[in-house]
Amino acid sequence: MLDSARAQARHRSHAAGDTTRRRARISTWGRGTRAFLIAIGFGAMALPGSELADGLDAHGIAEAANSPRAWPLTAVRDATAPARTRAGATPAALQRPGAVMLSHAFLRSPREGAIEVAMDRFGIARDLAEDIHDMALAEGVDPSIAFGLVFTESSFRERVVSYAGALGLTQVLPTTAVWILDEQRDADSLFERDTNLRAGFRYLSYLLERYDGDLHLALLAYNRGPGTVERVLRRGRSPDNGYADRVLEHAV
């Protein structure tokens, strides 16, 4: 009888120990999961160029209009925090305590984000935004500066001609295009998008190298000509005419 009682006591003790260990494992797993999700959030916020604290809507999606230079990434967001949609209602998914949302925008690339920001800001077609972005990178120009330059030069009109004879999106002179592309082309070829973007961005890249990376001077030389800029500088005066600031103002 005594041996039976002792056996039952040992069984209850082992069962209680197993329950405690299971609870400990569950608790540890829960803490680890929360730590992992929090780490994702802080990792997103630490990414270069992100402005996640300021540009998120109720669904955790970066607002391009508020943060035009931010990568379209989102932080992990605790649903217990107050949040409203544009219609003023709290999303159902956010009403559950502890719910966590990861926006699909988290998975978008910097290229895709920059293109969508440009489309939204300037009202241009996707194919044009893609061509400007990709040609700028190919020619060693920051795509954000490239968008500002094309807006300032032509307002994204592909067949515009200036009084001085500059053509197309980047307003390149035919003589400049022949020199910078090192190939003979007629003036009408500058109405071809790829040719015009390549000529304009390659010329800006050349000017950046000529002025040791001084973007302000390079943009002024793009607008006024390097000869004029350098002549003004030699006289101890400023060549600034506001052009560089206009380009930078519209950089995305």
Secondary structure, 3 states (H helix, E strand, C coil): CHHHHHHHHHHHHHHHHHHHHHHHHHHHHHHHHHHHHHHHHHHHHCCCCCCCCCCECCCCCECCCCCCCCCCCCCCEECCCCCCCCCCCCCHHHHCCCCEECCHHHHCCHHHHHHHHHHHHHCCCHHHHHHHHHHHHHCCCCHHHHHHHHHHHHCCCCCCECCCCCECCCCECHHHHHHHHCCCCCHHHHHCHHHHHHHHHHHHHHHHHHCCCCHHHHHHHHHHCHHHHHHHHHCCCCCCCCHHHHHHHCCC
